[in-house]
Amino acid sequence: MRTADVKRTTKETEVEVSVNLDGSGRAKVDTGLPFFDHLLHQFAFHGRIDVEIKARGDLEVDDHHTVEDVGICLGKALNEALGDREGIRRIAWALVPMDEALVECAVDISGRPYFVLKGYRPRRNRIGSPPLSTENVSHFWKSFCDHAGVTMHVVVRWWDNDHHAIEAMFKAVGRALGAAKEIVGDGVPSTKGTLRRG
């Protein structure tokens, strides 16, 4: 089983994340931010990754620290659970519609962290109560990629509603990563012989 548990404690947050890459998409998430919880459920379900996330942060200050540290821990957990990456598909993509929104995601589990988001500028500043700041969505994915060792490009092709655009984004990332992590062969899929960071 490709699993990992990660804990992070700072003066700003306490975060615990567990992942099972060979799961069925079950999620148990409590970050104190209901819309963020909803998005993480979508990511897990569409990626067929079992996820448990518990986070307590200084939401009275802002949601930034909580969102960032969940991204860090989820990225670290994915990186650890992938192990030596032997046999994985490595590169995959997904195109996901949600009503008027259409979002594309391409990922490479390359060991080289990079995140690109194109086509999305939030119209609403916040969603939910307590609110998730829409500006923190891109920061979440950057934090995730930095610690997962994943290259990820997200393109929001069409959208009108922020909720739809962001939810389609999490679904697209989940589906792309769900395909990229699948075991489809033997050996590490790299001419270098490694996909580990460093």
C-alpha positions in Angstrom: 0.0 0.0 0.0 1.3 3.4 -0.9 0.5 5.4 2.2 1.9 8.3 4.2 1.2 10.3 7.4 2.4 13.8 7.8 2.1 16.2 10.8 3.1 19.9 11.0 2.9 22.1 14.0 3.8 25.7 14.1 2.7 28.8 16.1 0.1 29.3 13.4 -1.3 25.9 12.6 -1.6 22.2 13.6 -2.1 20.0 10.6 -2.3 16.2 10.2 -2.6 14.5 6.8 -2.9 10.8 5.9 -3.1 9.5 2.3 -3.6 6.2 0.6 -2.9 6.4 -3.1 -4.5 3.0 -3.7 -7.7 3.9 -2.1 -11.2 4.5 -3.5 -11.5 8.3 -2.9 -12.8 8.4 0.6 -12.2 11.6 2.5 -12.5 12.8 6.1 -11.6 16.5 6.1 -11.9 19.2 8.8 -9.9 22.4 8.2 -12.4 24.9 9.8 -13.1 26.2 6.3 -16.2 24.4 5.0 -15.8 25.4 1.3 -12.1 24.3 1.5 -13.2 21.0 3.0 -15.7 20.5 0.1 -12.9 21.1 -2.4 -10.6 18.6 -0.8 -13.3 16.0 -0.8 -13.7 16.6 -4.6 -9.9 16.2 -5.1 -9.9 12.9 -3.1 -13.0 11.5 -4.8 -11.9 12.2 -8.3 -8.3 11.2 -7.7 -9.3 7.9 -6.0 -7.1 8.8 -3.1 -8.2 8.1 0.4 -7.4 11.3 2.5 -7.7 12.3 6.1 -7.0 15.9 6.9 -7.4 17.7 10.2 -6.2 21.3 10.5 -6.5 23.9 13.2 -5.2 27.3 12.3 -5.3 31.0 13.3 -8.5 31.7 11.2 -9.1 34.8 13.4 -6.1 36.3 11.6 -6.7 34.9 8.1 -7.2 31.6 6.3 -3.8 31.9 4.5 -1.7 29.9 7.1 -4.2 27.1 7.2 -4.6 26.8 3.5 -0.8 27.0 2.9 0.1 24.4 5.6 -2.6 21.9 4.4 -1.0 22.3 0.9 2.5 21.7 2.3 1.4 18.6 4.3 -0.7 17.1 1.5 2.2 17.6 -0.9 4.7 16.0 1.5 2.3 13.1 2.0 1.9 12.5 -1.7 5.7 12.7 -2.2 6.3 10.1 0.6 3.5 7.8 -0.5 4.8 7.7 -4.1 8.0 6.1 -2.9 10.5 5.4 -5.8 7.7 6.1 -8.4 8.4 2.7 -10.0 5.8 1.8 -12.6 3.7 4.9 -12.4 2.2 6.5 -15.5 3.8 9.8 -14.4 2.2 12.2 -16.9 -1.5 12.7 -17.2 -4.2 15.3 -17.8 -7.9 15.9 -17.4 -10.5 18.3 -18.8 -13.4 18.9 -16.5 -16.6 20.8 -17.1 -18.8 22.2 -14.3 -21.8 24.0 -15.7 -20.3 27.0 -17.5 -16.8 26.4 -16.2 -14.2 24.3 -18.1 -10.9 23.5 -16.5 -7.9 21.6 -17.8 -5.1 20.2 -15.7 -1.8 18.5 -16.8 0.6 17.0 -14.3 4.0 15.4 -14.4 5.2 13.6 -11.3 8.7 14.6 -12.3 10.4 15.4 -9.0 10.6 19.0 -10.3 8.1 21.3 -8.5 6.4 23.9 -10.7 2.9 25.4 -10.8 1.2 27.4 -13.5 -2.4 28.8 -13.3 -3.8 30.6 -16.4 -7.2 32.0 -17.2 -8.5 32.7 -13.7 -8.8 36.0 -11.8 -11.3 35.8 -8.9 -14.4 38.0 -9.0 -15.4 37.1 -5.5 -12.9 37.7 -2.7 -14.2 35.0 -0.4 -16.5 31.9 -0.5 -18.1 30.2 2.5 -18.3 30.9 6.2 -15.7 31.0 7.7 -14.5 32.1 4.3 -11.9 30.7 2.0 -10.1 33.6 0.3 -10.1 32.9 -3.5 -6.6 34.3 -3.8 -5.4 31.5 -1.7 -6.5 28.7 -4.1 -3.4 29.3 -6.3 -1.2 29.5 -3.2 -2.5 26.2 -2.0 -1.6 24.4 -5.3 1.8 26.1 -5.4 2.5 24.9 -1.8 1.3 21.4 -2.8 3.5 21.2 -5.9 6.6 22.6 -4.1 6.4 19.7 -1.6 5.1 17.0 -3.8 7.7 17.4 -6.5 5.0 17.7 -9.1 4.8 19.9 -12.2 1.2 21.1 -12.7 -0.4 23.3 -15.3 -4.0 24.4 -14.7 -5.9 26.3 -17.4 -9.3 27.7 -16.7 -10.7 27.8 -20.3 -14.2 29.2 -19.5 -15.9 30.4 -16.4 -18.4 32.8 -14.9 -18.9 31.6 -11.4 -16.0 31.4 -8.9 -17.4 28.4 -7.1 -17.7 26.5 -10.3 -14.2 27.4 -11.6 -12.5 26.5 -8.3 -14.4 23.3 -7.8 -13.7 22.2 -11.4 -10.1 23.0 -10.8 -9.9 20.6 -7.8 -11.7 17.9 -9.7 -9.4 18.3 -12.7 -6.3 18.1 -10.5 -7.7 15.1 -8.8 -8.4 13.3 -12.0 -5.0 14.1 -13.5 -3.1 13.1 -10.4 -5.3 10.0 -10.1 -4.2 8.9 -13.5 -0.6 9.9 -13.1 -0.1 7.9 -9.9 -1.5 4.7 -11.4 0.9 1.7 -11.7 1.0 0.8 -15.4 4.3 -0.9 -15.9 7.7 -1.7 -14.5 10.7 0.5 -13.7 10.9 4.2 -13.1 9.5 6.1 -16.1 12.5 8.4 -16.6 15.6 8.2 -18.8 17.5 9.5 -15.8 16.4 6.5 -13.8 14.9 8.6 -10.9 12.0 10.8 -10.3 12.9 11.7 -6.7 13.5 15.3 -5.7 17.1 16.3 -5.1 
